[in-house]
């Protein structure tokens, strides 16, 4: 998982959870997230907020928690997460691992007639789709 994808997924996961996470779970988020999603959000938050130089990201997260419907603040949070992950390969790996529920590897989907999906290398391979025959 690359920096942009990991940051986008983390930034999409965290906003509805931030009020509960930052308030220590004091607010009811019943309709917003299930327990497993909250646990994942708390794990990712722990990784991101504990990282060196995470101050600007924490400030952006607090702004989102205060104004959860503000798209510009969501974008700012995503930008701060990108900046943090881009400078810390170990953190990126940990966040990606958590986002993937601990599963390694690629997930690919092929849809439609003649579609081909590759999760690895096809070097030296021939692909025949038989479309239009």
N, C-alpha and C positions, 0 to 999 in steps of 0.2 A: 504494500500500500504506500503510495507516495504522500508527500507532505500535504498537498492540496486536498486529496481525497480524505485523509485522516482528519484534517482540520475541519473540512466541510461536514463530515459525519459527526465529529465531536460538537461542533457548533450547532448542528441541527438537534442533537440529543439533549444538550444541556439547558437551553432556555426555559422550557416548561418546568424543569426540575430545580433550577437555581433558587427559587424562593424557599423550597423545602430544604435544600442542601445548605444554603447559607444561614438559614434560621435554625439549623440543627434538626430539621424534620418537624418543626412546630406547626407548620401549616398543612392542612389537608389537601393532598393532591390526588385523591382517589380517582377522579375521572381523567386526570392528566397523564398518569403513568402507572403501570403495574409495578409490583415490588421488584421484579427482576430488572426492569428498566431503571428504576431508581438506584438499585445496587450497582448497575453498570455505570450510571451517571456519577455516583459517589466515587467509584474506583477511578474513573477518568478524571474527575475533579481533583482527587487526591494526587494523582500523577502530575497533572498540569499545575496545580497551585503549589505543590511542593518543589517544583523545579526552580533552579537558579534563574534569576531575571524574570520571574513570573508576575512581578508587580503590576505592569500595565495590563496583563491579561486578567488579573484579579479585579482591577478597577473596571475593566470593560464588562466583566461578568456581573459585578455589583450593579452596574448601570442597567444591564439587561434584566436583572432580577427586580429592579425598581420599576422598569418600563418594559414589560415583556412583549408588548405589541409593536415596539418601535423597530422597524426593519433596519434602519441605519445603525442602531446599536447592535443588532444581530451581526451585521456586516463588520462592524468594528471588532466585535468579539472574535469572529472568524479570522479577521486579519491578525489579531494578537495571537491567536492559537497558531496560525501559519508561521508567524515570526518566531514563536517559541519552538515549534517542532522543527523548523528549518535549521535551527542552530544546535539541535540536540538529537542526534541519530538514535541514541539509546531510548530517549523519551518517545520518539516517533515509533520505534519498534514496540514499546510497551503499550502505547495508546492503540496502535493498530491491532495488536494481539487482543486487547480488551474489546475493541469494537467488533472483532471477528469472533467473539466468544471463545477465544483460545484456539480456534481452528486455524491451522496453517494452510497455505496454498491459495490458489486462485479460484474464484467462482465465476463461471462463464455461462451465458445463456444464449442459445440459438433459437430464433423464432421465425417461422415462415418457410415457405417452399424454397429449398436450395440453400438455406442458412447453414453457416458453418461457425462453430465456436471453438476457440483454441485457448486452453489455459496454460500452455507451455510452448515449447518450440516445435515447429513443423519443418525445420530445416531439412531439405532434401526430400520432402514428401510431395505426393501428387494427390490433389483433392478433386473428386468427381462428384458433382451434385445431381446429375441426371435431370436437371430442370429443363423443360422445354422439349423433351424427347417424346 
